[in-house]
Amino acid sequence: MKQKRVKQIVEALLFASNRSLTVAQIKEVLEEVEPSVIKTAINELSGEYKSLERSFNIGEVAGRSEERRGGKECRSRWSPDD
């Protein structure tokens, strides 16, 4: 699967989830994709959000990364260790 498609799916999962998401949970959906590729997609999304000065971003808090909007925590989180 191409990296662009992986990134699109990861983004959709983060936005649609009503609970924390670990890399392992994302991998359950993207079975053929390596965890390192998923982590790269998350890092790329985070960089894009910052460079475009979006009203949301993905940030790490207490060892877990989470999606944030307007400076407030959203429902979706992922952990780089899981």
C-alpha positions as CSV (number, residue, x, y, z in Angstrom):
1,M,0.0,0.0,0.0
2,K,1.3,3.4,-0.9
3,Q,2.3,5.8,2.0
4,K,-0.2,8.4,0.9
5,R,-3.0,5.9,1.2
6,V,-1.8,4.7,4.6
7,K,-1.7,8.3,5.8
8,Q,-5.3,8.9,4.6
9,I,-6.5,5.8,6.4
10,V,-4.6,6.7,9.6
11,E,-6.0,10.2,9.6
12,A,-9.6,8.9,9.1
13,L,-9.2,6.5,12.0
14,L,-7.8,9.1,14.3
15,F,-10.7,11.5,13.5
16,A,-13.4,8.9,13.6
17,S,-12.4,7.1,16.8
18,N,-14.2,7.8,20.0
19,R,-11.4,6.4,22.1
20,S,-7.6,6.2,22.2
21,L,-5.9,4.4,19.4
22,T,-2.5,2.7,19.6
23,V,-0.3,1.8,16.7
24,A,-1.2,-1.8,17.3
25,Q,-4.9,-1.0,17.0
26,I,-4.4,0.9,13.8
27,K,-2.4,-2.1,12.5
28,E,-5.5,-4.3,13.0
29,V,-7.1,-2.3,10.2
30,L,-3.9,-2.0,8.1
31,E,-2.8,-5.6,8.6
32,E,-0.2,-5.6,5.8
33,V,1.4,-2.3,6.9
34,E,4.4,-2.3,9.3
35,P,4.1,-0.3,12.6
36,S,7.0,1.9,11.5
37,V,5.1,2.9,8.4
38,I,2.1,3.8,10.6
39,K,4.3,5.8,12.9
40,T,5.7,7.6,9.9
41,A,2.2,8.5,8.7
42,I,1.3,9.9,12.1
43,N,4.5,12.0,12.2
44,E,3.9,13.3,8.6
45,L,0.3,14.2,9.5
46,S,1.5,16.1,12.6
47,G,4.1,18.0,10.5
48,E,1.5,18.9,7.9
49,Y,-1.0,20.1,10.5
50,K,1.7,22.3,12.1
51,S,3.0,23.7,8.8
52,L,-0.5,24.6,7.6
53,E,-1.3,26.2,10.9
54,R,-4.4,24.0,11.3
55,S,-6.7,24.4,14.2
56,F,-5.8,20.9,15.3
57,N,-2.7,18.8,15.7
58,I,-1.3,15.6,17.0
59,G,0.9,16.0,20.1
60,E,2.4,13.8,22.7
61,V,1.3,14.1,26.3
62,A,2.5,11.9,29.1
63,G,4.1,9.4,26.7
64,R,1.0,9.2,24.5
65,S,0.2,11.1,21.4
66,E,-3.1,12.7,21.0
67,E,-5.1,14.7,18.5
68,R,-5.8,18.2,19.7
69,R,-8.1,21.0,18.5
70,G,-7.9,24.6,19.5
71,G,-5.5,23.6,22.3
72,K,-8.0,21.1,23.8
73,E,-7.7,17.3,23.9
74,C,-9.8,15.4,21.4
75,R,-11.1,11.8,21.7
76,S,-8.4,10.2,19.5
77,R,-5.0,9.3,20.8
78,W,-2.3,6.9,19.8
79,S,0.7,5.5,21.7
80,P,4.0,5.1,19.9
81,D,4.9,2.2,22.2
82,D,1.8,0.0,21.6
